[in-house]
Amino acid sequence: MPTAPIAWRSAEVREIVVETPRAKTIRLEVPGWPGHLPGQHVDVRLTAEDGYQAQRSYSISSPPEEDGIALTVERLDDGEVSTFLTDELRAGDRLELRGPLGGYFTWTAARRGPLALVAGGSGIVPLMAMIRHRAARGSHVPTHVLCSWRTADDVIYRDELARLAAQADGLEVTHTLTRRAPVDWRGLTRRIDREMLSERLPGPDARPLSYVCGPTAMVESVATLLVSLGHAPDRIRTERFGPTGGAR
Ligand SMILES: Cc1cc2nc3c(=O)[nH]c(=O)nc-3n(C[C@H](O)[C@H](O)[C@H](O)COP(=O)(O)OP(=O)(O)OC[C@H]3O[C@@H](n4cnc5c(N)ncnc54)[C@H](O)[C@@H]3O)c2cc1C
C-alpha cells in the first residue's frame, strides 16, 4: 500500500546564530514536530510572491533531546536557497518544511560503536546531531571525528567540538584544512587520504560504524578508501550533499 506523503509544516524562526562567515544555524519552532533521530534531515520549501517554489534538503544539527530543531546552512555564492536562508531570513520569519526524512543515515546511543564520523564542510551537520546526542545521553562510545575544511574560517562548531573532546569521554576530533592554514594551526593540512583514515580512525578490526557526509566526490573517495583499508561495506553509511564538491 502506498504510504501517505509527509505533510508540509509551518515553522517559526526563533533565532539565527552566525557560525562562520559562510554558515548560519537557524533555530526553529515546529508545532507538532514528531521528533527525529540524529542524522535525519528536512526538506525546506520557499515560495516567492509569484508562486515560484524552490525546495532543498537540510540536515538537522540539533539532538532529539532539544526543543525545536536547528539547521545549519552553508552559503553557496551562486546558490538559490542557501543565499536566502543565510542572507535574508530573520528571527520571527516563517519557513515551510517537512520531515523528519531519511532513516538510513542515523545513529542513536542505543547502537554500539565505535563510531567513525567523517565530514567534508557542512557534511558535519548531521554528524553533529549524533555527537550532541551522544553527549546528551552521557554515552562513552569511542567516537573519532575527522573533518575536512577549506580554511580555518570555515570550521563549523569549532569551540563546541573542542569542548566536547576535552571531556575525555572517548570523543576525538581531527580537523584538516585543504586550502590554507594559519601559522598557529595545529591540525592537518591536506585532503583526507588513506594514511589519514588509517591513522585517525579505528581500524577494521574494531569494526567501527562509519558515517561519511559531504560533497559527493569527497564521500565517494572516503568510502572507497575505507573499503580498501578493509572496512566492511555494510558498516559504512554515506550521505551526499552536493553535485560536485570539487571546491573542497
Ligand atoms: C540529505 C541532504 C542534506 C543536506 N544538508 C545540508 C546541510 O545541513 N547544510 C547545508 O548547507 N547543505 C545541506 N545540503 C545541501 C542543500 O540541500 C543544497 O544543495 C545547498 O544548500 C545548495 O542549495 P542552493 O539552492 O543554495 O544552491 P543551488 O542553486 O541548488 O546550486 C548553486 C550551485 O552550487 C552547486 N551546488 C549545489 N549544492 C551544492 C553542494 N552541496 N555543494 C557544492 N556545490 C553545490 C550547484 O551545482 C550550482 O552550481 C543537504 C543536501 C542533502 C541531499
PDBQT file of the ligand as one rigid body, heavy atoms in Angstrom, charges set to zero:
ROOT
HETATM    1  C1  LIG A 301      20.123  14.938   2.538  1.00  0.00    +0.000 C 
HETATM    2  C2  LIG A 301      20.788  16.293   2.349  1.00  0.00    +0.000 A 
HETATM    3  C3  LIG A 301      21.097  17.055   3.461  1.00  0.00    +0.000 A 
HETATM    4  C4  LIG A 301      21.706  18.301   3.307  1.00  0.00    +0.000 A 
HETATM    5  N1  LIG A 301      22.041  19.018   4.423  1.00  0.00    +0.000 NA
HETATM    6  C5  LIG A 301      22.656  20.211   4.295  1.00  0.00    +0.000 A 
HETATM    7  C6  LIG A 301      23.040  20.944   5.455  1.00  0.00    +0.000 A 
HETATM    8  O1  LIG A 301      22.831  20.508   6.597  1.00  0.00    +0.000 OA
HETATM    9  N2  LIG A 301      23.641  22.158   5.280  1.00  0.00    +0.000 N 
HETATM   10  C7  LIG A 301      23.897  22.660   4.030  1.00  0.00    +0.000 A 
HETATM   11  O2  LIG A 301      24.434  23.780   3.939  1.00  0.00    +0.000 OA
HETATM   12  N3  LIG A 301      23.558  21.970   2.913  1.00  0.00    +0.000 NA
HETATM   13  C8  LIG A 301      22.929  20.774   3.015  1.00  0.00    +0.000 A 
HETATM   14  N4  LIG A 301      22.569  20.077   1.891  1.00  0.00    +0.000 N 
HETATM   15  C9  LIG A 301      22.742  20.726   0.569  1.00  0.00    +0.000 C 
HETATM   16  C10 LIG A 301      21.499  21.585   0.264  1.00  0.00    +0.000 C 
HETATM   17  O3  LIG A 301      20.376  20.728   0.057  1.00  0.00    +0.000 OA
HETATM   18  C11 LIG A 301      21.647  22.422  -1.014  1.00  0.00    +0.000 C 
HETATM   19  O4  LIG A 301      22.087  21.599  -2.058  1.00  0.00    +0.000 OA
HETATM   20  C12 LIG A 301      22.631  23.576  -0.828  1.00  0.00    +0.000 C 
HETATM   21  O5  LIG A 301      22.210  24.450   0.216  1.00  0.00    +0.000 OA
HETATM   22  C13 LIG A 301      22.705  24.380  -2.148  1.00  0.00    +0.000 C 
HETATM   23  O6  LIG A 301      21.433  24.848  -2.471  1.00  0.00    +0.000 OA
HETATM   24  P1  LIG A 301      21.287  26.249  -3.220  1.00  0.00    +0.000 P 
HETATM   25  O7  LIG A 301      19.855  26.386  -3.636  1.00  0.00    +0.000 OA
HETATM   26  O8  LIG A 301      21.871  27.359  -2.418  1.00  0.00    +0.000 OA
HETATM   27  O9  LIG A 301      22.220  26.076  -4.499  1.00  0.00    +0.000 OA
HETATM   28  P2  LIG A 301      21.743  25.751  -5.995  1.00  0.00    +0.000 P 
HETATM   29  O10 LIG A 301      21.071  26.978  -6.540  1.00  0.00    +0.000 OA
HETATM   30  O11 LIG A 301      20.976  24.472  -5.977  1.00  0.00    +0.000 OA
HETATM   31  O12 LIG A 301      23.120  25.478  -6.694  1.00  0.00    +0.000 OA
HETATM   32  C14 LIG A 301      24.082  26.532  -6.906  1.00  0.00    +0.000 C 
HETATM   33  C15 LIG A 301      25.372  25.951  -7.447  1.00  0.00    +0.000 C 
HETATM   34  O13 LIG A 301      26.029  25.165  -6.448  1.00  0.00    +0.000 OA
HETATM   35  C16 LIG A 301      26.137  23.795  -6.849  1.00  0.00    +0.000 C 
HETATM   36  N5  LIG A 301      25.782  23.045  -5.631  1.00  0.00    +0.000 N 
HETATM   37  C17 LIG A 301      24.540  22.770  -5.172  1.00  0.00    +0.000 A 
HETATM   38  N6  LIG A 301      24.610  22.134  -3.976  1.00  0.00    +0.000 NA
HETATM   39  C18 LIG A 301      25.924  22.019  -3.672  1.00  0.00    +0.000 A 
HETATM   40  C19 LIG A 301      26.634  21.490  -2.576  1.00  0.00    +0.000 A 
HETATM   41  N7  LIG A 301      26.009  20.946  -1.518  1.00  0.00    +0.000 N 
HETATM   42  N8  LIG A 301      27.989  21.550  -2.609  1.00  0.00    +0.000 NA
HETATM   43  C20 LIG A 301      28.644  22.119  -3.641  1.00  0.00    +0.000 A 
HETATM   44  N9  LIG A 301      28.018  22.639  -4.710  1.00  0.00    +0.000 NA
HETATM   45  C21 LIG A 301      26.674  22.605  -4.727  1.00  0.00    +0.000 A 
HETATM   46  C22 LIG A 301      25.173  23.626  -7.992  1.00  0.00    +0.000 C 
HETATM   47  O14 LIG A 301      25.615  22.666  -8.926  1.00  0.00    +0.000 OA
HETATM   48  C23 LIG A 301      25.202  25.013  -8.617  1.00  0.00    +0.000 C 
HETATM   49  O15 LIG A 301      26.326  25.182  -9.442  1.00  0.00    +0.000 OA
HETATM   50  C24 LIG A 301      21.984  18.814   2.006  1.00  0.00    +0.000 A 
HETATM   51  C25 LIG A 301      21.670  18.033   0.893  1.00  0.00    +0.000 A 
HETATM   52  C26 LIG A 301      21.092  16.792   1.053  1.00  0.00    +0.000 A 
HETATM   53  C27 LIG A 301      20.777  15.973  -0.168  1.00  0.00    +0.000 C 
ENDROOT
TORSDOF 0
